[in-house]
Amino acid sequence: MKEKFMQIPQALRKQIWLRCGGAGMGAAMLLMVLIYSTDWRFMVPCAVAAVLCLVSAALLYYRCIQGRYVEICGICTEIERSGIRKRIKAIYLQTSEHTIRVVGIKPIRNLSVGDTLTLYVADNTAVYSMEGCSVICSYIAMVKSLPSQKKEIQTQ
């Protein structure tokens, strides 16, 4: 089982560990509520959070073991930012075949145009077509590759 887990890409392993950590925090909070208070109104949300995080981690692990994810490598060609707070709204990735617009970006440090990004998405993720590019609204993990780890990507 450890061998299978180690075959999963590092970014996906990190997501599994984070979800397990959320389950552990929920269980720790449940334990503290059990020790200091016996009110069920405080116990139920902690138990639900722990169970949901654990189920989420298990489902992601199962998806990764089955290979039901897609790894998309591309070069960041454009970054859309919001007006006032300058948060990233969307990024454009140029792959060998398509231009992909990724919306709903989680914070990623020091992202600039020309960086090589690897995006992990579920195999059943909805992909929309808009203005000549493919649009992806959700992803499992995104990794910014270091210069020594850049993969050769052909652009059109």
Secondary structure, DSSP 8 states (H G I E B T S, - for coil): -HHHHHHS-HHHHHHHHHHHHHHHHHHHHHHHHHHH---HHHHHHHHHHHHHHHHHHHHHHHHHHHT-EEEEEEEEEEEEE-SSS--EEEEEEE-SS-EEEEES----TT--TT-EEEEEEETT--EEEETTEEEE---SEEEE--GGG-------
